[in-house]
Structure formats: C-alpha cells, structure tokens
Amino acid sequence: MKVDKNLRELALLFLRLGATSFGGPAAHIALMEDEVVTRHKWLSRQQFLDLSGATNLIPGPNSTELAIHIGKHRAGWPGLIVAGAAFIFPAVLIVLALAWAYERYGSLPQMRWLLYGVQPVVIAIVAQALWKLARTALHGIFPIVVALVTITLIAAGINEVTVIALAAGVGLIAGWLTQRSKPQTEISPTTDDADPSPEPPTSLPAIILLGSPAVLAAPTLTGIFLVFLKIGSVIYGSGYVLLAFLRADLVERLHWLTDQQLVDAVAVGQMTPGPVFTTATFVGYQIAGVPGALAATVGIFLPSFLFVGFLSLIMERLRDSPMMRVFLDSVNAASLALMAVVTFELLRIAVIHDQRLDLFTVAIALGTLALLLLSRVNSAWLIAGGAVLGWLAHAL
C-alpha cells in the first residue's frame, strides 16, 4: 500500500522530534517552529503563532496539541492522527524502558549528565525561536502591551491559566470594539446556508463522570483509562500541575501509588524527550504493567486529539473575522510572553549550579546560539552535541 507523501513526511519529522525534543513545551514549540516554518515552510509564521496560541485555550499538553494541529493542517484528519501519535510514540517507548528498569532495580538511572549538556542547547534554540516569533506576533502597540502585562502578572504569582483567560477576554473586547469601528461592508457576512459549527462531543463528559470512587475501587484497565481520560480532559498548565492532579487521584483518593513512585514518575517525564504527559505511561506501568501503561497513555492523550479536531474546524472562521483576529493576536502575545517567562526559568536552571554561574554551560548556550545564527545546522545535531558535551563533563 502506497503511503501518502505528506503523511510519511509528518511521521518521520515528528518521530525525530519526539525522540530528541528535550526541555519541555517551550523547547518543543521552538523545534517545531524551526522545522515547519523555517525549513519545510508548511506554515507561515503567523499561522504557526495562531495554532500555538489556540492550544493555550484548551486543556492538555500544548506542544503535543500543536503537533496534532500541524498534522491536520498538512494532511487533514489522517495527518492529525499521524503527527500526534508519532510525536508521542518515542517518548512512550523510552519511558516504558525506564519504568521496567525502575520496577526491576528500584531506582532511576542517573541521567543528570545528559540534562547538564542538553539544557543550555535547548535554551539557545528557544531563544532564537522566541526572537523570530516575537517579530511576527508583536506587530503593534496592543500585542506588546498584552505581552508586557502577561509577564508582569506571571511575575506577581498569578496562575498562567488565569492570565491566558484574561488575555482572551481582553482580546474579545478589543476585537469587538475594532469590529464596531469598521464599516459594515468590511465584516465578513455569515450566510444562511453555511455549515453550522459542530458541537463538541457530548459523550466525553459522560465518560469522565464514570471516574468516580465507586467505579474505580480497584485498578482495572478500564479504571486506569478513565482516571487518565479525566485528567487529560481538564488539566491546564505545566508538569507540576499534572503532579497535583495525579497525587489527588492516585495517591490520596485511590491509593494506587505511593508519593515516592509519583515523584519518580514526574521526574521521568521531565528528563526524557517528548511530552511531559508520558509520565502517565510510567504511572500506568507501575499500577498494571504494560497494559496499564498503554491504558494510561491513551487515556491522557485522547482528549487532546478530540479537542484539536474540534478546534481545527473553527480556526478558519476565527481567522476570517476581524473581531477574532484581534482575539487571536491577544492570545498569541500572551502565549509568547509565557514562553519567555518559562525560558528565563530554564536559563537559570541551565547555567546556575551550586548557586554559581557555570561558565561551561554558558559557553555551550552561546556557542549553540552562534551556530543557529550563522548556519542552518539541524537542531537535532545540536542537542546530540550537547548530550556528548554533558557526558564528557561528567566523565572528566
């Protein structure tokens, strides 16, 4: 059977990204921008920003949802499935191997040397992507103000979900005022025979309600799937938010896991490439072996495919409306500001060790940035080089 060229390209690209994208969502987004905008030119930078901003409006892992969006744009519904699955698959295999080793030996392998060399490389990659995206997203006073206010609110300790919601609300109001100020002929009319916007799936909430203590008294595969389906359907935010959800359900309510197992699971998600949500794979394995790992993985990622599928149906209408264009500009600016805040935190982790500036990691970051600016070297090679330097520093 002949495989569609676009699907094959999507599969190869996202398998590679899933196997090499260390550093969390900000790094994943930077790597995707380099590949799909700069190298392959599948999307314009504005289209990429719109898709990236839209992922902040729905629950689930943002970078995985961005991969799913890109797949849908490139190759339709088959592309949606292929890109998302390809991005998740390598991390699932790596986490499964670590889960087996953890169960067999009772501890995690030491991988600090790997992160030591890779983290400064990731910082340079993200910094370059931020610069390119900012030149497109911050194209006027309004998005610049939104970005600055977002950074201020995050620095003041306001939850990132709340900040995105505020930016979305401000964008809607500004878009409404912009649309009112335009002549009526400039507003895209809605025809009577246009296809109505599809309703979101009504069966998903009903399924999630099954995740009650009465149904999930024992760790069956169905129970594992439902717990992670519920979490994947409602969670916004970082891996630390995931930790809170998992602890509430699996440690405190169901007693399927110990606190130590949970902390180790989140550590695995943080130190492996690909989506942090593959923490679910590790947890599922600890509860019920390989079948449990698969049930947990499918459960936590399935809502992302459904949410992105629905959102993709209305994205074109959002772009065509003057009001929603301003709304997307506001969300994009806030999303970019969040990415900048996360990058600053990652920078501190990457170059500050034992409360001192680490000149070796600073040199890696600056050298990587110079290579990115002066050449078109693939970021996967840079990450591999960072891993080698980290190993050499550890060995010496």
Residue pairs with C-beta under 8 A, 6 or more apart in sequence:
4 75
4 78
6 74
6 75
6 79
7 75
7 78
7 79
7 82
9 40
9 74
10 70
10 71
10 74
10 75
10 79
10 82
10 83
10 86
11 82
11 83
11 86
12 86
13 35
13 36
13 40
13 86
14 67
14 71
14 82
14 83
14 84
14 86
14 87
15 86
15 87
15 89
15 90
16 380
17 28
17 31
17 32
17 35
17 67
17 87
18 86
18 87
18 88
18 89
18 90
18 91
18 273
18 274
18 275
19 90
19 91
19 94
19 273
19 274
20 31
20 273
20 379
20 380
20 383
20 384
21 27
21 28
21 31
21 63
21 273
21 274
21 383
22 115
22 118
22 119
22 122
22 272
22 273
22 383
23 118
23 119
23 122
23 123
23 125
23 126
23 346
24 63
24 238
24 239
24 270
24 276
24 342
24 346
25 61
25 62
25 63
25 238
25 276
25 342
26 126
26 339
26 342
26 343
26 346
27 122
27 125
27 126
27 346
28 63
28 66
28 67
28 274
28 275
29 52
29 62
29 63
29 66
29 129
29 339
30 122
30 125
30 126
30 128
30 129
30 130
31 125
31 129
31 379
32 48
32 63
32 66
32 67
32 70
33 45
33 48
33 129
33 132
33 133
34 125
34 128
34 129
34 379
36 42
36 43
36 48
36 70
36 74
37 43
37 44
37 45
37 48
37 132
38 132
39 376
42 70
42 73
42 74
43 51
43 70
43 73
45 132
45 133
45 136
46 136
47 73
48 133
49 133
49 136
49 137
49 332
49 336
50 315
50 318
50 319
50 328
50 332
51 66
51 69
51 70
51 73
51 315
52 62
52 66
52 133
52 332
52 335
53 328
53 331
53 332
53 334
53 335
54 69
54 311
54 315
54 318
54 328
54 331
55 62
55 63
55 65
55 66
55 69
55 308
56 62
56 164
56 331
56 334
56 335
56 338
57 164
57 168
57 311
57 331
58 65
58 304
58 307
58 308
58 311
59 232
59 233
59 234
59 235
59 236
59 303
59 307
60 232
60 235
60 277
60 301
60 303
60 304
60 307
61 275
61 276
61 277
61 301
61 304
63 87
63 275
64 84
64 87
64 88
64 275
64 277
64 301
64 304
65 304
65 307
65 308
67 83
67 84
67 86
67 87
68 80
68 83
68 84
68 304
68 305
68 308
69 80
69 308
69 311
69 312
70 83
71 79
71 80
71 81
71 82
71 83
71 84
72 79
72 80
72 83
72 308
72 309
72 312
73 79
73 312
74 83
75 82
75 83
77 309
80 305
80 308
80 309
80 312
81 305
84 301
84 304
84 305
84 308
87 274
87 275
88 274
88 275
88 278
88 297
88 301
90 273
90 274
91 272
91 273
91 274
91 275
91 278
91 281
92 274
92 278
92 281
92 293
92 297
94 272
94 273
94 274
94 278
95 268
95 269
95 272
95 278
95 279
95 281
95 282
95 293
96 281
96 285
96 290
96 293
98 108
98 109
98 268
98 272
98 282
99 268
99 281
99 282
99 285
99 286
99 293
100 285
101 108
101 109
102 108
102 264
102 268
102 282
102 286
103 285
103 286
108 264
108 267
108 268
111 271
112 394
113 390
113 391
113 393
113 394
113 395
114 271
114 387
114 390
114 391
115 271
115 390
116 361
116 390
116 393
116 394
117 361
117 364
117 386
117 387
117 388
117 389
117 390
117 391
117 393
118 383
118 386
118 387
118 390
119 346
119 349
119 350
119 361
119 386
120 350
120 351
120 361
120 362
120 364
120 365
120 368
120 386
121 364
121 365
121 368
121 382
121 383
121 385
121 386
122 346
122 350
122 383
122 386
123 343
123 346
123 347
123 350
123 351
123 365
124 365
124 366
124 368
124 369
124 372
124 382
125 368
125 372
125 379
125 382
125 383
126 339
126 343
126 346
127 343
127 369
128 369
128 372
128 373
130 336
130 339
130 340
130 343
133 336
133 339
134 336
137 143
137 147
137 329
137 332
137 333
137 336
138 144
138 147
138 333
138 336
139 329
142 174
142 326
142 329
142 330
142 333
143 329
143 330
143 332
143 333
144 333
146 167
146 170
146 171
146 329
146 330
146 333
146 334
146 337
147 333
147 334
147 336
147 337
147 340
148 337
150 163
150 167
150 333
150 334
150 337
150 338
151 337
151 340
151 341
153 163
153 166
154 160
154 163
154 337
154 338
154 341
155 341
159 237
160 236
160 237
160 238
160 338
161 236
161 237
163 334
163 338
164 331
164 334
164 335
164 338
166 334
167 330
167 331
167 333
167 334
168 327
168 330
168 331
168 334
170 330
171 326
171 327
171 328
171 329
171 330
171 331
172 323
172 327
174 326
174 327
174 330
175 321
175 322
175 323
175 324
175 325
175 326
175 327
175 330
176 323
178 322
178 323
178 326
179 187
179 321
179 322
179 323
182 322
186 322
187 321
187 322
188 320
188 321
188 322
197 313
197 314
197 317
198 310
198 313
200 310
201 306
201 310
204 233
204 303
204 306
205 233
207 226
207 229
208 226
208 229
208 230
208 233
208 234
210 226
211 226
211 227
211 229
211 230
213 253
213 254
215 223
215 226
216 223
216 226
216 227
216 254
217 223
219 254
219 256
219 287
219 288
219 292
221 288
221 291
221 292
221 295
222 295
224 284
224 287
224 288
224 292
224 295
224 296
224 299
225 295
225 296
225 298
225 299
226 299
227 249
227 250
227 254
227 296
227 299
228 280
228 284
228 295
228 296
228 297
228 298
228 299
228 300
229 299
229 300
229 302
229 303
230 249
231 242
231 245
231 246
231 249
231 280
231 299
231 300
232 277
232 299
232 300
232 301
232 302
232 303
232 304
233 303
234 245
235 241
235 242
235 245
238 276
239 266
239 269
239 270
239 276
239 279
242 266
242 269
242 276
242 277
242 279
243 262
243 263
243 266
246 257
246 262
246 265
246 266
246 279
246 283
247 259
247 262
250 256
250 257
250 262
250 283
250 287
251 257
251 258
251 259
251 262
256 287
257 265
257 283
257 286
257 287
261 283
261 286
262 283
264 282
265 279
265 282
265 283
265 286
266 279
268 278
268 279
268 282
269 275
269 276
269 277
269 278
269 279
269 282
270 276
272 278
275 301
277 300
277 301
278 297
280 296
280 297
280 299
280 300
280 301
281 293
281 296
281 297
282 293
283 296
284 292
284 293
284 294
284 295
284 296
284 297
285 292
285 293
286 292
287 296
288 295
317 324
318 324
318 325
318 327
318 328
319 325
319 328
347 365
350 361
350 365
351 357
351 358
351 361
351 362
351 365
352 358
353 361
360 393
364 386
364 389
368 382
368 386
371 377
371 382
372 379
372 382
